[in-house]
Amino acid sequence: MSVREGLREAWQLLRGFAGEQAYERYVAHHVAHHPGVPPMAEREFWRRHTDRGDHTPSARCC
């Protein structure tokens, strides 16, 4: 494994821990389970994601 590949993998891990891959996972799930229906736009997804966290504080650590 090259240094560049190692850094890329480390970056993806950090993104996963920070929750930045949530939209990408949502789109993959949506395409697999709801073919023919367009997924939410990324901006709308993050708005709903944030609102859900505000309304259900038990879903987050702090």
SULVEN-V984629 format. One record per residue. N is the residue number from 0. RES is the residue in one small letter. SS is DSSP state (H for helix, E for strand, L for the rest). OMEGA is omega in whole degrees, -180 to 180 (none if undefined). NEAR is the number of other ideal C-beta (glycine too) atoms within 10 Angstrom. Layout:
n:N res:RES ss:SS omega:OMEGA near:NEAR
n:N res:RES ss:SS omega:OMEGA near:NEAR
This chain:
n:0 res:m ss:L omega:179 near:7
n:1 res:s ss:L omega:178 near:7
n:2 res:v ss:H omega:-180 near:7
n:3 res:r ss:H omega:179 near:8
n:4 res:e ss:H omega:178 near:9
n:5 res:g ss:H omega:178 near:10
n:6 res:l ss:H omega:179 near:10
n:7 res:r ss:H omega:178 near:12
n:8 res:e ss:H omega:179 near:11
n:9 res:a ss:H omega:179 near:10
n:10 res:w ss:H omega:179 near:10
n:11 res:q ss:H omega:177 near:12
n:12 res:l ss:H omega:179 near:10
n:13 res:l ss:H omega:177 near:10
n:14 res:r ss:H omega:179 near:13
n:15 res:g ss:H omega:179 near:13
n:16 res:f ss:H omega:-179 near:9
n:17 res:a ss:H omega:179 near:9
n:18 res:g ss:L omega:-177 near:12
n:19 res:e ss:L omega:-179 near:11
n:20 res:q ss:L omega:-177 near:13
n:21 res:a ss:H omega:-179 near:14
n:22 res:y ss:H omega:179 near:17
n:23 res:e ss:H omega:177 near:12
n:24 res:r ss:H omega:178 near:11
n:25 res:y ss:H omega:-179 near:16
n:26 res:v ss:H omega:179 near:14
n:27 res:a ss:H omega:179 near:12
n:28 res:h ss:H omega:-177 near:11
n:29 res:h ss:H omega:180 near:15
n:30 res:v ss:H omega:-178 near:13
n:31 res:a ss:H omega:-173 near:8
n:32 res:h ss:H omega:-178 near:8
n:33 res:h ss:L omega:-178 near:10
n:34 res:p ss:L omega:178 near:7
n:35 res:g ss:L omega:179 near:5
n:36 res:v ss:L omega:-178 near:8
n:37 res:p ss:L omega:178 near:8
n:38 res:p ss:L omega:176 near:15
n:39 res:m ss:L omega:172 near:15
n:40 res:a ss:L omega:-177 near:10
n:41 res:e ss:H omega:-180 near:12
n:42 res:r ss:H omega:178 near:9
n:43 res:e ss:H omega:179 near:10
n:44 res:f ss:H omega:-177 near:16
n:45 res:w ss:H omega:177 near:13
n:46 res:r ss:H omega:179 near:12
n:47 res:r ss:H omega:179 near:12
n:48 res:h ss:H omega:179 near:14
n:49 res:t ss:H omega:179 near:10
n:50 res:d ss:H omega:179 near:10
n:51 res:r ss:H omega:178 near:11
n:52 res:g ss:H omega:179 near:12
n:53 res:d ss:H omega:-177 near:9
n:54 res:h ss:H omega:179 near:8
n:55 res:t ss:L omega:-176 near:9
n:56 res:p ss:H omega:178 near:9
n:57 res:s ss:H omega:-179 near:5
n:58 res:a ss:H omega:179 near:9
n:59 res:r ss:L omega:-173 near:10
n:60 res:c ss:L omega:-173 near:5
n:61 res:c ss:L omega:none near:3
